[in-house]
Amino acid sequence: MKPELKAKILAYNKAVKEKADKATDLDVLVAGIMKLPYGQLKKVLTEEVMAVLEKYGYTE
């Protein structure tokens, strides 16, 4: 295998792993947030927090 191709494959695999790790971390955070009572949940889910969650695919 050519060194350039091997480097591209390794970089791609690393990027995929990082994305999977982020998704797992966000799943844990969202699960914790969703356990809050409605009144507290409303305080936590500010526009800024919702923007970050939407960035990673979570919507209302």
FITORLUM-142558 format. One record per atom (N, C-alpha, C): residue number from 1; residue in three letters; atom name; y, z, x. Coordinates in steps of 0.02 Angstrom, whole numbers, plus 32768, in hexadecimal, padded with zeros to 4 digits. Each point is the difference from the previous one (the first is absolute). Example, Ala and Ser with C-alpha at 12.3 -4.5 7.8 and 13.67 -1.06 7.14 Angstrom:
! FITORLUM-142558
<node num="1" residu="ALA" atome="N" v="7EE4" w="8186" u="8294"/>
<node num="1" residu="ALA" atome="CA" v="803B" w="8000" u="7FD3"/>
<node num="1" residu="ALA" atome="C" v="803C" w="8000" u="802D"/>
<node num="2" residu="SER" atome="N" v="8035" w="7FDC" u="7FEE"/>
<node num="2" residu="SER" atome="CA" v="803B" w="8003" u="802A"/>
<node num="2" residu="SER" atome="C" v="8037" w="8025" u="7FD9"/>
END
This chain:
! FITORLUM-142558
<node num="1" residu="MET" atome="N" v="7FC5" w="8000" u="802A"/>
<node num="1" residu="MET" atome="CA" v="803B" w="8000" u="7FD6"/>
<node num="1" residu="MET" atome="C" v="803E" w="8000" u="802D"/>
<node num="2" residu="LYS" atome="N" v="8030" w="7FD8" u="7FEC"/>
<node num="2" residu="LYS" atome="CA" v="803E" w="7FFC" u="8026"/>
<node num="2" residu="LYS" atome="C" v="8026" w="8042" u="7FFC"/>
<node num="3" residu="PRO" atome="N" v="801F" w="8015" u="8037"/>
<node num="3" residu="PRO" atome="CA" v="8025" w="803F" u="8001"/>
<node num="3" residu="PRO" atome="C" v="8038" w="8003" u="7FCB"/>
<node num="4" residu="GLU" atome="N" v="8022" w="7FC7" u="7FF4"/>
<node num="4" residu="GLU" atome="CA" v="8037" w="7FFE" u="7FCF"/>
<node num="4" residu="GLU" atome="C" v="7FE5" w="800E" u="7FBA"/>
<node num="5" residu="LEU" atome="N" v="7FC7" w="7FE1" u="7FF0"/>
<node num="5" residu="LEU" atome="CA" v="7FE2" w="8009" u="7FBE"/>
<node num="5" residu="LEU" atome="C" v="7FE8" w="8048" u="7FF8"/>
<node num="6" residu="LYS" atome="N" v="7FE1" w="801B" u="8034"/>
<node num="6" residu="LYS" atome="CA" v="7FE8" w="8045" u="7FFD"/>
<node num="6" residu="LYS" atome="C" v="803B" w="8030" u="7FF5"/>
<node num="7" residu="ALA" atome="N" v="8038" w="7FF4" u="8022"/>
<node num="7" residu="ALA" atome="CA" v="803B" w="802B" u="7FF8"/>
<node num="7" residu="ALA" atome="C" v="801B" w="7FFC" u="7FB9"/>
<node num="8" residu="LYS" atome="N" v="8001" w="7FC4" u="7FE3"/>
<node num="8" residu="LYS" atome="CA" v="8018" w="7FF8" u="7FBB"/>
<node num="8" residu="LYS" atome="C" v="7FD2" w="8024" u="7FCF"/>
<node num="9" residu="ILE" atome="N" v="7FBF" w="7FFB" u="800B"/>
<node num="9" residu="ILE" atome="CA" v="7FD1" w="8021" u="7FD4"/>
<node num="9" residu="ILE" atome="C" v="8007" w="804C" u="8004"/>
<node num="10" residu="LEU" atome="N" v="8007" w="801A" u="803C"/>
<node num="10" residu="LEU" atome="CA" v="8009" w="8048" u="8008"/>
<node num="10" residu="LEU" atome="C" v="8041" w="8018" u="7FE0"/>
<node num="11" residu="ALA" atome="N" v="8035" w="7FDA" u="8008"/>
<node num="11" residu="ALA" atome="CA" v="8041" w="8012" u="7FE1"/>
<node num="11" residu="ALA" atome="C" v="7FFA" w="8000" u="7FB4"/>
<node num="12" residu="TYR" atome="N" v="7FDF" w="7FCE" u="7FE5"/>
<node num="12" residu="TYR" atome="CA" v="7FF6" w="7FFC" u="7FB7"/>
<node num="12" residu="TYR" atome="C" v="7FD8" w="803C" u="7FE7"/>
<node num="13" residu="ASN" atome="N" v="7FC9" w="800F" u="8022"/>
<node num="13" residu="ASN" atome="CA" v="7FD6" w="8039" u="7FEC"/>
<node num="13" residu="ASN" atome="C" v="8027" w="8041" u="8002"/>
<node num="14" residu="LYS" atome="N" v="802A" w="8008" u="8032"/>
<node num="14" residu="LYS" atome="CA" v="8029" w="803D" u="8006"/>
<node num="14" residu="LYS" atome="C" v="8031" w="8005" u="7FC6"/>
<node num="15" residu="ALA" atome="N" v="801F" w="7FC8" u="7FEE"/>
<node num="15" residu="ALA" atome="CA" v="8030" w="7FFF" u="7FC9"/>
<node num="15" residu="ALA" atome="C" v="7FDE" w="8011" u="7FBE"/>
<node num="16" residu="VAL" atome="N" v="7FC4" w="7FE5" u="7FF5"/>
<node num="16" residu="VAL" atome="CA" v="7FDB" w="800D" u="7FC2"/>
<node num="16" residu="VAL" atome="C" v="7FEF" w="804A" u="7FFC"/>
<node num="17" residu="LYS" atome="N" v="7FEA" w="801E" u="8037"/>
<node num="17" residu="LYS" atome="CA" v="7FEE" w="8046" u="8001"/>
<node num="17" residu="LYS" atome="C" v="803E" w="802C" u="7FF1"/>
<node num="18" residu="GLU" atome="N" v="8038" w="7FEF" u="801C"/>
<node num="18" residu="GLU" atome="CA" v="803D" w="8027" u="7FF4"/>
<node num="18" residu="GLU" atome="C" v="8014" w="7FFC" u="7FB6"/>
<node num="19" residu="LYS" atome="N" v="7FFA" w="7FC5" u="7FE2"/>
<node num="19" residu="LYS" atome="CA" v="8010" w="7FF9" u="7FB9"/>
<node num="19" residu="LYS" atome="C" v="7FD1" w="802A" u="7FD5"/>
<node num="20" residu="ALA" atome="N" v="7FC0" w="8000" u="8012"/>
<node num="20" residu="ALA" atome="CA" v="7FCF" w="8027" u="7FDB"/>
<node num="20" residu="ALA" atome="C" v="800F" w="804B" u="8006"/>
<node num="21" residu="ASP" atome="N" v="8013" w="8016" u="803B"/>
<node num="21" residu="ASP" atome="CA" v="8011" w="8046" u="800A"/>
<node num="21" residu="ASP" atome="C" v="803D" w="8014" u="7FD7"/>
<node num="22" residu="LYS" atome="N" v="8032" w="7FD5" u="7FFD"/>
<node num="22" residu="LYS" atome="CA" v="803C" w="800D" u="7FD8"/>
<node num="22" residu="LYS" atome="C" v="7FED" w="8005" u="7FB6"/>
<node num="23" residu="ALA" atome="N" v="7FD6" w="7FD3" u="7FE9"/>
<node num="23" residu="ALA" atome="CA" v="7FEC" w="8000" u="7FB9"/>
<node num="23" residu="ALA" atome="C" v="7FDB" w="8041" u="7FF0"/>
<node num="24" residu="THR" atome="N" v="7FD4" w="8016" u="802B"/>
<node num="24" residu="THR" atome="CA" v="7FDB" w="803E" u="7FF5"/>
<node num="24" residu="THR" atome="C" v="8030" w="803B" u="7FFF"/>
<node num="25" residu="ASP" atome="N" v="802E" w="8002" u="802E"/>
<node num="25" residu="ASP" atome="CA" v="8031" w="8037" u="8002"/>
<node num="25" residu="ASP" atome="C" v="8029" w="8001" u="7FC0"/>
<node num="26" residu="LEU" atome="N" v="8016" w="7FC6" u="7FE9"/>
<node num="26" residu="LEU" atome="CA" v="8028" w="7FFD" u="7FC2"/>
<node num="26" residu="LEU" atome="C" v="7FD7" w="8014" u="7FC4"/>
<node num="27" residu="ASP" atome="N" v="7FC0" w="7FEF" u="7FFF"/>
<node num="27" residu="ASP" atome="CA" v="7FD4" w="8015" u="7FC8"/>
<node num="27" residu="ASP" atome="C" v="7FFD" w="804C" u="7FFC"/>
<node num="28" residu="VAL" atome="N" v="7FFB" w="8021" u="803A"/>
<node num="28" residu="VAL" atome="CA" v="7FFE" w="8049" u="8002"/>
<node num="28" residu="VAL" atome="C" v="8042" w="801D" u="7FE6"/>
<node num="29" residu="LEU" atome="N" v="8037" w="7FE4" u="8016"/>
<node num="29" residu="LEU" atome="CA" v="8042" w="8019" u="7FEA"/>
<node num="29" residu="LEU" atome="C" v="800A" w="7FF6" u="7FB5"/>
<node num="30" residu="VAL" atome="N" v="7FF0" w="7FC5" u="7FE8"/>
<node num="30" residu="VAL" atome="CA" v="800A" w="7FF2" u="7FB9"/>
<node num="30" residu="VAL" atome="C" v="7FD3" w="802D" u="7FD5"/>
<node num="31" residu="ALA" atome="N" v="7FC2" w="800A" u="8015"/>
<node num="31" residu="ALA" atome="CA" v="7FD3" w="802C" u="7FDB"/>
<node num="31" residu="ALA" atome="C" v="801D" w="8047" u="7FFC"/>
<node num="32" residu="GLY" atome="N" v="801C" w="8018" u="8037"/>
<node num="32" residu="GLY" atome="CA" v="801F" w="8042" u="7FFF"/>
<node num="32" residu="GLY" atome="C" v="803D" w="8004" u="7FD4"/>
<node num="33" residu="ILE" atome="N" v="8029" w="7FCC" u="8002"/>
<node num="33" residu="ILE" atome="CA" v="803C" w="7FFE" u="7FD6"/>
<node num="33" residu="ILE" atome="C" v="7FED" w="7FFF" u="7FB6"/>
<node num="34" residu="MET" atome="N" v="7FCD" w="7FDB" u="7FEF"/>
<node num="34" residu="MET" atome="CA" v="7FED" w="7FF8" u="7FBA"/>
<node num="34" residu="MET" atome="C" v="7FE3" w="8040" u="7FE3"/>
<node num="35" residu="LYS" atome="N" v="7FED" w="8030" u="8029"/>
<node num="35" residu="LYS" atome="CA" v="7FE7" w="8040" u="7FE7"/>
<node num="35" residu="LYS" atome="C" v="8038" w="802F" u="7FE9"/>
<node num="36" residu="LEU" atome="N" v="803D" w="7FF0" u="8012"/>
<node num="36" residu="LEU" atome="CA" v="8038" w="802B" u="7FED"/>
<node num="36" residu="LEU" atome="C" v="800D" w="7FFD" u="7FB5"/>
<node num="37" residu="PRO" atome="N" v="8017" w="8037" u="7FE2"/>
<node num="37" residu="PRO" atome="CA" v="8014" w="7FFF" u="7FBA"/>
<node num="37" residu="PRO" atome="C" v="803B" w="7FCF" u="7FF7"/>
<node num="38" residu="TYR" atome="N" v="8007" w="7FE7" u="7FC4"/>
<node num="38" residu="TYR" atome="CA" v="8032" w="7FCC" u="7FF2"/>
<node num="38" residu="TYR" atome="C" v="8046" w="8013" u="8018"/>
<node num="39" residu="GLY" atome="N" v="8017" w="803D" u="7FF3"/>
<node num="39" residu="GLY" atome="CA" v="8043" w="8014" u="8014"/>
<node num="39" residu="GLY" atome="C" v="800A" w="7FFD" u="804B"/>
<node num="40" residu="GLN" atome="N" v="7FCF" w="8015" u="8026"/>
<node num="40" residu="GLN" atome="CA" v="8005" w="7FFD" u="8049"/>
<node num="40" residu="GLN" atome="C" v="7FF7" w="7FB8" u="8018"/>
<node num="41" residu="LEU" atome="N" v="7FD4" w="7FDC" u="7FE0"/>
<node num="41" residu="LEU" atome="CA" v="7FF4" w="7FBA" u="8012"/>
<node num="41" residu="LEU" atome="C" v="8041" w="7FD8" u="7FFA"/>
<node num="42" residu="LYS" atome="N" v="8025" w="800D" u="7FCC"/>
<node num="42" residu="LYS" atome="CA" v="803F" w="7FDD" u="7FF4"/>
<node num="42" residu="LYS" atome="C" v="8032" w="800D" u="8039"/>
<node num="43" residu="LYS" atome="N" v="7FFF" w="803D" u="801B"/>
<node num="43" residu="LYS" atome="CA" v="802D" w="8012" u="8036"/>
<node num="43" residu="LYS" atome="C" v="7FEC" w="7FDF" u="8042"/>
<node num="44" residu="VAL" atome="N" v="7FBF" w="7FF8" u="800B"/>
<node num="44" residu="VAL" atome="CA" v="7FE6" w="7FE4" u="803E"/>
<node num="44" residu="VAL" atome="C" v="8008" w="7FB4" u="8003"/>
<node num="45" residu="LEU" atome="N" v="7FF6" w="7FDF" u="7FC7"/>
<node num="45" residu="LEU" atome="CA" v="8001" w="7FB7" u="7FFE"/>
<node num="45" residu="LEU" atome="C" v="8047" w="7FE6" u="7FF8"/>
<node num="46" residu="THR" atome="N" v="8027" w="800A" u="8033"/>
<node num="46" residu="THR" atome="CA" v="8045" w="7FE7" u="8001"/>
<node num="46" residu="THR" atome="C" v="7FFE" w="7FB4" u="800B"/>
<node num="47" residu="GLU" atome="N" v="8039" w="7FE1" u="7FFA"/>
<node num="47" residu="GLU" atome="CA" v="8004" w="7FB7" u="800B"/>
<node num="47" residu="GLU" atome="C" v="7FEA" w="7FEE" u="8047"/>
<node num="48" residu="GLU" atome="N" v="8012" w="802A" u="8030"/>
<node num="48" residu="GLU" atome="CA" v="7FEE" w="7FF3" u="8045"/>
<node num="48" residu="GLU" atome="C" v="7FB4" w="8004" u="800A"/>
<node num="49" residu="VAL" atome="N" v="7FE1" w="8032" u="7FE3"/>
<node num="49" residu="VAL" atome="CA" v="7FB7" w="8008" u="8005"/>
<node num="49" residu="VAL" atome="C" v="7FDD" w="7FC7" u="7FDD"/>
<node num="50" residu="MET" atome="N" v="8018" w="7FED" u="7FC5"/>
<node num="50" residu="MET" atome="CA" v="7FE2" w="7FC9" u="7FDB"/>
<node num="50" residu="MET" atome="C" v="8006" w="7FBF" u="8027"/>
<node num="51" residu="ALA" atome="N" v="8037" w="7FF6" u="8022"/>
<node num="51" residu="ALA" atome="CA" v="8009" w="7FC3" u="8028"/>
<node num="51" residu="ALA" atome="C" v="7FCC" w="7FFC" u="8038"/>
<node num="52" residu="VAL" atome="N" v="7FF3" w="8039" u="801F"/>
<node num="52" residu="VAL" atome="CA" v="7FCD" w="8001" u="8035"/>
<node num="52" residu="VAL" atome="C" v="7FBB" w="7FF2" u="7FE3"/>
<node num="53" residu="LEU" atome="N" v="7FF1" w="8020" u="7FC8"/>
<node num="53" residu="LEU" atome="CA" v="7FBE" w="7FF5" u="7FE1"/>
<node num="53" residu="LEU" atome="C" v="7FF8" w="7FB8" u="7FEA"/>
<node num="54" residu="GLU" atome="N" v="8034" w="7FE3" u="7FE3"/>
<node num="54" residu="GLU" atome="CA" v="7FFD" w="7FBA" u="7FEB"/>
<node num="54" residu="GLU" atome="C" v="7FF6" w="7FD1" u="803B"/>
<node num="55" residu="LYS" atome="N" v="801D" w="8012" u="8038"/>
<node num="55" residu="LYS" atome="CA" v="7FF8" w="7FD8" u="803D"/>
<node num="55" residu="LYS" atome="C" v="7FB7" w="7FF9" u="8012"/>
<node num="56" residu="TYR" atome="N" v="7FD8" w="8034" u="7FF1"/>
<node num="56" residu="TYR" atome="CA" v="7FB9" w="7FFF" u="8010"/>
<node num="56" residu="TYR" atome="C" v="7FD4" w="7FF0" u="7FC3"/>
<node num="57" residu="GLY" atome="N" v="801F" w="7FE8" u="7FC9"/>
<node num="57" residu="GLY" atome="CA" v="7FD8" w="7FE8" u="7FC8"/>
<node num="57" residu="GLY" atome="C" v="7FF7" w="8030" u="7FC6"/>
<node num="58" residu="TYR" atome="N" v="801D" w="803B" u="8004"/>
<node num="58" residu="TYR" atome="CA" v="7FFB" w="802F" u="7FC8"/>
<node num="58" residu="TYR" atome="C" v="803C" w="7FF7" u="7FD2"/>
<node num="59" residu="THR" atome="N" v="7FF2" w="7FF8" u="7FC0"/>
<node num="59" residu="THR" atome="CA" v="8036" w="7FF8" u="7FCF"/>
<node num="59" residu="THR" atome="C" v="7FF8" w="8033" u="7FC9"/>
<node num="60" residu="GLU" atome="N" v="8033" w="8005" u="7FD5"/>
<node num="60" residu="GLU" atome="CA" v="7FFF" w="8030" u="7FC9"/>
<node num="60" residu="GLU" atome="C" v="7FC8" w="7FF3" u="7FD0"/>
END
